[in-house]
Amino acid sequence: MKGSVIIPSPDFRRELEAESGERVSSCIQCGKCSGSCPVFADMDLGPRRLMRAVQLGLREEALGSNTIWICLSCMTCSSRCPMKIDVARVIETLRQRAIREGRAPALGDIALFHRLFLAQVEGRGRAFELGLGGTFALRSGHPFAHLGTFMGMLSRGRLPLLPERAPDTHPIFEAVKKKKETAGG
C-alpha cells in the first residue's frame, strides 16, 4: 500500500524455518524458483520475492500474498533450487499459517479451490482436473465462467475425460491429521 510503513518481524523467519524445516535464510535469490514456476504470471510476489519477504521478516507481506494460494505445489521450484530449499514446503507452511490465523485468501474463492483440490487428492491420490474445475465452478457460484477454457482444453486433449487412480494417499493424510492433533492444531 502506498505510503504505509512496513514493519519487519525479526522472529518471523526463524519461526517459519522451524515450522517448515527449511533454511529460508540460505536462499541466494537466484530466481530459478520464479523462473520455472508455471503460474508465476498470476502471482503478486512469485516464489523468489516471497522467500525474500520471509528472509526480511515481512510477515504481513508474506501472509497476505496471493502467491501462497496460487502455488500449485508442483515442486518445480524446489527441484530447481541450487541451495536445496524445498520452496514449495515453505509456501505450504505459509498457507497453513494463514489458515490457522483465519486470514482470508488474497483471492476470493481460492480457499474453496484449495479445499476441493486436497479432497480430490485425498480421495483419488491425484487431482482430476475436469471434475475439480466443474465442482469448483458450481460451488463458487460461477458455473460458466471458464467454460470456454475447459472446452478448448477438452478439444485439444488436454483434459482427461475419466479420472486416473494414483497410489493410496490416505496414510499420508492420516499422518498429517495425527500430527495436527498431537501438536494441538
LINBELLIN-V355469 format. One record per pair of residues at least 6 apart in sequence whose ideal C-beta (glycine too) atoms are under 6 Angstrom apart, sorted by the first residue. I is the first residue (numbers start at 1). GAP is how many residues later the second one is. If there is no record, write none. Layout:
i=(I,I)
gap=(GAP,GAP)
//
This chain:
i=(8,8,8,9,9,10,12,12,13,13,13,13,16,17,19,20,20,20,22,22,22,22,24,24,24,26,27,27,31,32,33,33,33,33,34,34,34,34,36,36,37,37,39,39,40,42,43,43,44,44,45,45,47,47,50,50,53,53,54,62,63,63,66,66,68,68,68,69,69,69,71,73,75,77,77,78,78,78,81,105,109,112,112,113,116,116,117,120,120,121,122,122,124,125,125,125,126,128,129,130,133,137,153)
gap=(48,49,50,48,50,47,45,47,11,41,42,44,38,7,74,69,70,73,63,64,67,68,30,31,66,57,24,58,17,48,14,15,44,54,6,12,13,14,40,44,10,40,31,33,6,28,24,27,21,22,20,22,30,40,15,17,8,9,8,32,35,40,40,41,23,26,27,36,38,41,20,15,13,10,11,8,9,10,6,6,31,27,28,23,19,20,10,7,12,6,47,51,39,41,42,44,40,35,30,29,17,6,6)
//
